[in-house]
């Protein structure tokens, strides 16, 4: 299922049931034995995971090669080795299909890295209310290193969400709503719209929509907004476009024909959501077959557990609390849309796979137990598959050509979402497009 088998310890190998994507209940004792992270002090490393055994590449990393999907037969030869000060001796290979050479680091999350920084620590720092500079202090590295690892973690997070999707049960009703924040300036607000399961509170998908600043403004603020918007102004239909992409993601998450009957999709009464729904032929078709029904609730209704949007309101609160850029009156606000989306993706995966769905009392469960009680498991994913994906995310390099990403994830991955006010795009390394 995943391209890990030769580097994953035996204890992590999946049973036949898990591979078929069926729920595989395990006891709490068994759960605690699932290794969710390498215990090496320098963090997860693809080379440590194979525990001294030889590395066997499963496919050619060069896009366009006939062995890129899966290496067939004796498709590679050993091609010497080299050393670097960070990882020691590294084995090189040569593909017999395309003639290109590569090394074991070509499959590692740490490709081209000359300095280690633990992805797990970075995640726990960033998802616990620290800004970029605070994260750099805690990891004892530069802010540039944090930004670099964040982009890598963001790509791994989007790939993990895509890989988790086919493992879920997809029977619960869903809710979506926009989380209001801003990037660069308060003159550039945006909505981060997320789609959440009402029972599991699993984040299925999210999207980004730039907005124009509205509400009451003084004359000076109006002039400042006009100056800010000289080069880049949010399109009025951005919310509808964002909702359309989210509906596409919704359709890909559903397992048609729906066996569990009608699935309710809840949102607030934003007119853009309804316009996007009415303009979506596949959703209208699904609605006419009785598979989906769009229900709305006033955004002024009390945000308690009786509110149908409780799950999205809960996740909004967590975001506001846990991500420094979304705190009220934050001085750590996002400076780049690309980095903001990467942090959101990282947080969504952290929420889905590493946070217990419900917790009471002062006890902190061990990591493996947290996976077994996570939102992903509540949404139907087998615990062992989730644990394996967590390990994969922290150690392996995701390839754009090998992932089944949605439209929004691909836009972000290719660096096609501009940051106001000058509309700059992120600079991405060539290897990110393989
Ligand atoms: Zn090749």
Boltz pocket constraint, residues with backbone or C-beta under 6 A from the ligand:
constraints:
  - pocket:
      binder: B
      contacts: [[A, 60], [A, 61], [A, 62], [A, 65], [A, 66], [A, 67], [A, 68], [A, 95], [A, 96], [A, 97], [A, 98], [A, 99], [A, 100]]
      max_distance: 6.0
